[in-house]
Each structure stands twice: as C-alpha cells, then as structure tokens.
C-alpha cells in the first residue's frame, strides 16, 4: 500500500485561493505583513482540512532557532515549580514556542543539562531556585556561550544573565522571633536534604536563619531535632511523627517548605496534640493551601500566591533580543504571614 502524500503549503494555497507566500506568513505567525482576517481564516481552514502543519525542523533551520525554551527544576511536584511551569507555558504558547523541562537533582544530571543547553536544545533557559548541583560557574559558562538565561537565585550574581531574587532571611527571622516570643524554647527544623547535607559549609537562608535565632534567643542547638523531610509530604509526616513521639518533643517546628509544614500539622493532629497549643508550626512558600489548613498555616513567603509571569517575560525578552545583554537583578523579598498555627 502506498503511503499517503503529505500535504504541502502549495496544497493549502490552492485550496484557500491564496499565494504560497501568504500561507507561509499565516502558518508561521509572522507579523511583519498585514493579512486580512478573512484571508487568515481561509488559510487556517484549508490547513485544518488538509491536516497540514509546517515543518518545524525546517523552519528552525531557516530561523536558526529551535522555538523551544527550557525550564530547569530541582524536582517534580513542587507547588512553586508547578506554577512557574504554567506561567512559562502560557508565555510560550503566545510566542509559538514549546517548553522542555529538565530535572537536575544530582551533579551528573547537572552536567548533562549543561551539555544539552550548550548544544542548543533550546533558545533560552530558566533556572528554578534551590538547585544545589548547578554552580555559579556553570551558569556563567552558559551565559558566555550566548544562551539567554534567567536564574532564580538569592546568591548568584547577574553575570551575563538576569537574576530574580526572593530574599528570605528577614522573613525567616521574623517568624522565628515570633515563635520564641510566644514562649517556645525547643524549636525543631524540618529541612530539605540538600540544606542539611551542606549545612557545615554554606547553609541555606532558612537554615541559617534558624541557627541565628537559636543563638539570638539563647536556645541550645540540638541536632537530634534538625531533621530532613521537607522535600516530600510523606517523609515530612514520618520525620515529625518521630519528633512528636519523643519524651522531650519540640514545642515548635520551623519547616523549610509549605508541604512539610502541612504534613507536620497532620502528624500533630494524629498524635492528639493541639496546634498551636502544644506545638506551633511555621512553613515556607505561602502556598494557597496555607489558608485552608486547620488551623491556617503561619508561613514565610511571597506576599501573594506565586506569580512567575515576570520570569517568563524576561526570558522571552532575552530570546527576542537575539544578542547578549547585561545581566539585570530584580528583588521581591519574602514576608512573614502569622496565622492560626502559631
């Protein structure tokens, strides 16, 4: 059986009664020539009837662009990453772009991501926050290769790429001062594994704020109540369940994630402990779910629900510019949102 011939732009032009050039303008979304709406509608209707789509590979070669943008994240299922992906996809749809997502949760994966980006699998990349395995020299190297880059980081310098900062230290200090100010003396820390693994070197802002608060309020550091689990709801529940079963259980938990804090409330409830009467809980990220937990979760985080439209705008602005530009720095500090759990 012979294979059915793929429709071409000439077939679409013949069916719509227009020139091949007009089909090219319409199907490639070009805006440098005004096409009447009725003509555009005829071309699109003919393309649908023939099941025609332009050859993306050929178009990319002509334009010297992949028409893809890359999102690099540290894991899957993080609420903030999910919203970041949605906002980038929305902007990509408007620009006629696709989105490639790469998960970097090890140094090996970081090196592979670097290799792929340097091979230009995408026209630009957004680097999500809290990816410990991607170093600042890695990012600088990508920028020097000419790749448009937007990095979400509180530590990286804008060296040929844009940096979006969300400073956390002041908000975390306010939350911890609030805990100690309400009489808590034994405050546990529920951290991400990477925070605890690198604690001896350069602790994260959240963990550093915790350690500073212990010293500021004259509380002794107890490594037995500094536990991992913030990455995952179940792991967080198990860690907090074990903490609360101790005879010297903590009277407060400062969690480095919203998911971890909500799991802490569940664990306290199942242990028949009152929140905040017997154990107070503070989370991070200001997730929408923080408002509907019972009690409502006190949290550090952005002033409103996560909105990454500015991140998406910046990466497509850099891609459209087509030439390297000076790095820019944008800052939106976190705040403390006291609610029922404290």
C-alpha positions in Angstrom: 0.0 0.0 0.0 1.5 3.4 -1.0 1.9 6.0 1.7 -0.4 9.0 1.6 1.4 12.1 0.3 1.9 14.7 3.0 0.1 18.0 2.2 2.3 20.9 1.4 2.0 24.7 1.6 1.2 24.7 -2.2 -1.8 22.4 -1.5 -3.0 24.8 1.2 -2.6 27.8 -1.1 -4.5 26.1 -3.9 -7.4 25.2 -1.6 -7.5 28.6 0.1 -7.1 30.5 -3.2 -4.0 32.4 -2.0 -0.3 32.5 -2.7 2.2 30.2 -1.1 3.8 33.3 0.5 0.5 34.1 2.2 0.3 30.6 3.6 3.8 30.9 4.9 3.0 34.2 6.6 -0.1 32.9 8.3 1.2 29.5 9.3 4.5 30.8 10.7 2.7 33.5 12.8 4.6 36.4 11.1 3.5 39.9 11.9 5.6 42.0 9.5 2.9 42.0 6.9 -0.8 42.7 7.4 -3.0 39.8 6.4 -6.8 40.4 6.3 -8.7 38.4 8.9 -10.9 36.6 6.2 -7.8 35.6 4.3 -6.1 34.3 7.5 -9.3 32.3 8.3 -9.4 30.7 4.8 -5.7 29.6 5.1 -6.3 28.1 8.6 -9.5 26.4 7.5 -7.7 24.9 4.4 -4.8 23.8 6.7 -7.1 22.0 9.0 -9.0 20.3 6.2 -5.7 19.0 4.7 -4.2 18.2 8.2 -1.3 20.4 7.2 1.3 21.7 9.7 4.6 23.5 8.8 7.8 21.5 9.1 9.1 22.7 12.4 12.6 21.4 11.8 13.0 23.1 8.5 11.6 26.3 10.0 14.0 26.1 12.9 16.9 25.7 10.5 15.8 28.7 8.5 15.4 30.9 11.5 18.4 29.4 13.4 16.2 28.9 16.3 14.7 25.8 18.0 11.5 27.6 19.1 11.9 25.8 22.4 12.6 27.3 25.9 14.0 25.1 28.7 12.9 25.1 32.3 15.4 23.5 34.7 14.0 22.4 38.1 15.3 20.5 41.0 12.4 18.1 41.3 8.9 17.3 40.1 5.8 18.1 42.2 7.0 21.2 44.0 4.0 23.7 44.0 6.1 26.7 43.2 7.7 24.8 40.3 4.3 23.8 39.0 3.2 27.5 38.9 6.5 28.5 37.3 5.9 25.9 34.6 2.3 27.1 34.0 3.4 30.7 33.6 6.2 29.8 31.2 3.9 27.6 29.1 1.4 30.4 28.9 4.0 32.8 27.6 5.5 30.1 25.3 2.0 29.5 23.8 1.7 33.2 22.9 5.2 33.1 21.3 4.6 29.9 19.4 7.2 28.1 21.5 7.4 24.7 23.1 8.7 24.0 26.6 11.4 21.4 27.6 11.7 20.6 31.3 14.9 19.1 32.7 15.1 17.8 36.3 18.5 18.4 37.9 18.8 16.5 41.2 22.4 15.4 41.1 25.7 16.6 39.8 25.6 14.1 36.9 22.3 15.4 35.8 23.6 19.0 36.1 26.5 18.2 33.8 24.1 16.5 31.3 21.8 19.6 31.4 24.8 21.8 30.7 25.8 19.7 27.8 22.3 19.8 26.3 21.9 23.5 26.7 25.3 24.2 25.2 24.2 22.0 22.2 21.3 24.5 21.9 18.3 22.2 22.5 16.5 25.4 23.4 16.8 29.1 22.6 16.9 30.1 26.2 16.5 28.7 29.7 15.0 29.5 33.1 16.8 28.0 36.1 14.5 27.5 39.0 15.6 28.2 42.6 17.2 25.7 45.1 19.2 23.6 42.5 22.3 22.9 44.6 24.0 20.9 41.8 24.2 23.8 39.3 27.0 26.1 40.4 27.5 29.8 39.6 30.5 29.0 37.3 28.1 26.6 35.4 25.6 29.5 34.9 28.3 31.9 33.9 29.6 29.4 31.3 26.1 29.0 29.8 25.7 32.8 29.6 29.2 33.2 27.9 28.2 30.6 25.3 25.4 33.0 24.2 22.5 31.3 25.8 19.8 33.6 27.0 19.3 32.8 30.7 17.1 33.8 33.6 18.2 32.5 37.0 16.1 32.4 40.2 18.6 32.7 43.0 19.4 34.7 46.1 23.1 34.2 45.8 24.1 34.2 42.1 25.5 37.5 40.6 23.9 38.7 37.3 26.9 37.8 35.2 25.5 37.9 31.7 22.1 36.6 32.8 19.1 38.0 34.7 18.7 37.1 38.3 15.3 37.1 40.1 15.8 37.3 43.9 13.3 36.5 46.7 15.3 37.3 49.9 14.1 35.2 52.7 16.3 36.0 55.7 14.3 38.8 57.2 11.0 37.0 57.0 12.5 33.8 58.5 14.0 35.8 61.3 10.6 37.4 62.0 8.9 34.0 62.0 11.4 32.5 64.5 11.3 35.6 66.7 7.5 35.2 66.8 7.9 31.5 67.9 10.4 32.4 70.7 8.3 35.5 71.6 5.3 33.2 72.3 7.3 31.2 74.7 8.6 28.4 72.5 12.0 27.1 73.6 12.5 23.8 71.8 12.1 24.6 68.1 12.8 21.8 65.6 13.9 22.4 62.0 12.4 20.3 59.2 14.7 20.8 56.2 15.4 19.8 52.7 18.0 17.1 52.4 20.4 19.4 50.4 20.1 22.0 53.2 21.2 19.6 55.8 24.0 18.0 53.7 25.6 21.4 53.0 24.9 22.8 56.5 28.5 22.6 57.6 29.5 24.7 54.6 27.1 27.4 53.4 23.7 26.9 55.0 20.5 27.9 53.1 18.9 31.2 54.2 16.2 29.2 56.0 18.6 27.0 57.9 20.9 29.9 58.6 18.0 32.0 60.0 17.1 29.1 62.3 20.7 28.8 63.6 20.9 32.5 64.1 17.6 32.6 66.0 18.8 29.8 68.4 21.8 31.9 69.2 19.9 35.1 69.4 17.4 33.7 71.9 19.9 31.7 73.9 18.5 28.3 72.9 20.9 25.4 72.7 21.3 23.7 69.3 20.1 20.1 69.3 21.0 18.2 66.1 18.5 15.4 67.0 15.6 17.8 66.2 17.1 19.0 63.0 15.6 16.5 60.5 15.1 16.0 56.8 11.7 15.6 55.1 10.7 19.0 53.7 11.0 17.7 50.1 8.1 15.2 50.4 4.8 15.1 52.2 5.2 11.5 53.4 8.8 12.0 54.5 7.8 15.1 56.4 5.0 13.4 58.2 7.3 10.5 59.2 10.0 12.8 60.5 7.6 14.9 62.5 5.7 11.8 63.8 9.1 10.6 65.2 9.9 14.0 66.7 6.5 14.3 68.5 6.7 10.7 69.9 9.8 11.7 71.9 9.5 12.4 75.6 11.4 15.7 75.0 9.4 16.6 71.9 9.7 20.0 70.4 7.2 22.7 71.1 7.5 24.3 67.7 8.5 23.2 64.2 10.0 25.5 61.6 9.6 23.8 58.2 11.6 24.8 55.1 8.6 24.1 52.9 4.9 24.5 52.9 4.3 20.8 52.1 6.4 19.8 55.1 4.6 22.2 57.4 1.2 20.9 56.4 2.4 17.4 57.0 3.6 18.5 60.4 0.1 19.7 61.3 -1.3 16.3 60.2 1.2 14.5 62.3 0.5 16.6 65.3 -3.3 16.1 64.9 -2.8 12.3 64.6 -0.6 12.4 67.8 -3.6 14.1 69.6 -1.5 17.3 70.1 -3.1 20.7 69.8 -1.7 23.1 67.2 -0.7 25.7 68.3 -1.3 25.0 72.0 1.2 22.1 72.3 3.2 22.5 69.2 3.4 25.5 66.8 4.1 25.2 63.1 5.6 27.6 60.6 6.1 26.8 56.9 7.7 28.4 53.9 6.4 29.4 50.5 3.0 30.8 51.4 1.2 28.0 49.4 -2.5 28.6 48.7 -3.3 25.6 50.9 -1.8 27.5 53.8 -5.2 29.3 54.1 -7.3 26.2 54.2 -5.4 24.0 56.6 -6.9 23.8 60.1 -5.6 25.8 61.7 -4.4 28.1 58.9 -0.6 27.8 58.5 1.7 30.6 59.5 4.3 30.9 56.8 7.1 32.9 55.3 6.8 33.5 51.6 5.8 36.0 48.9 3.2 38.5 49.7 0.7 36.8 47.3 0.3 33.4 45.6 3.3 32.6 43.4 3.3 34.6 40.2 6.1 34.0 37.7 4.8 36.0 34.8 7.8 38.4 35.1 10.2 35.4 34.9 8.5 34.3 31.7 8.5 37.8 30.3 12.2 38.2 30.9 13.3 35.0 29.2 11.3 35.7 26.1 12.6 39.3 26.0 16.1 38.0 26.1 15.4 35.4 23.4 13.8 38.1 21.2 16.7 40.4 21.6 19.0 37.9 19.9 22.2 39.4 21.3 23.8 39.1 24.8 22.8 41.8 27.2 23.9 43.0 30.6 22.5 41.0 33.5 19.6 42.5 35.4 18.6 42.0 39.0 15.1 42.0 40.3 14.2 41.5 44.0 10.9 40.7 45.7 11.6 39.9 49.4 9.6 37.4 51.4 7.4 38.4 54.4 6.1 36.6 57.4 2.4 35.7 57.4 1.3 34.8 61.0 -1.9 32.7 61.1 -3.5 30.1 63.3 -0.8 27.5 63.6 1.4 29.8 65.8 
